[in-house]
Amino acid sequence: MLRWLIVIFLALVLIEGLAPWLRRLGLGRLPGDLHFRFAGRQWSIPLASTLLLSLLLSLIVKWL
């Protein structure tokens, strides 16, 4: 269980770091992605984008 939490956390950090580039591709704006303002800062939780990228990467790995 702890391993999956670490993997999900790392995936969210990676996607957040690549967010400007991914937004140009349309990721980060999917219906399941959460965006809100708190303490004067914009926060985003890209749940749907994370699932989509995870699915694509698993298909690529399976194909190779």
N, C-alpha and C positions, 0 to 999 in steps of 0.2 A: 504494500500500500504506500509506504513512504517513497519507494522508488518511482511510482507513478506520479506522486505529487511533485517530486523533483523534476521529472521529465516535463510535466505540464508547466511548471514554473519557468523552466529554461526555455520552453517553446514560446511562452508569452513574452519573456524578456527579449528573445531573438526577434520575434515579430514586431515588438514595440521599437526595437532599434532599427529595423528595416522599414518601418511604417511609411516614411515619406516616399520611398521607392515603390512600395507595394500599393500605396494609394493611387499612384499613376496607373496601375494595372487594374484598379477597381476593388482590390482587397482592402479590408478595413471599413468598408461601407456596406457590408452585407447585412441583411435583416437581423441576424443574431449577434451583431457586434454592438457592444454597449459603449455609449459616450456620455459623460456627465462632467459637471463643474463642481469642484469642491475646494474650499480654501483658496479661491482665486486662481485655480489651476485647472486646465483641461485634462481629464483622465479618460482613457479608453481601455476597454477590455474586449479584445477581438476574439470572442468565442467561436463564432461561425468561421472566421478566416483561419483560425487555428485548426479546426476540424477539417476544413477543406484542404489546407496544406498538408496535414497529416495523412489524409486519404491519398493525395497525389504522391507524396513521398513513399508511402507504403506500396502503392501500385508500381512505382518506378523500381523500388528495391525488389519486389516480387518478380518483376519482369526481367531484371538483370540476373 
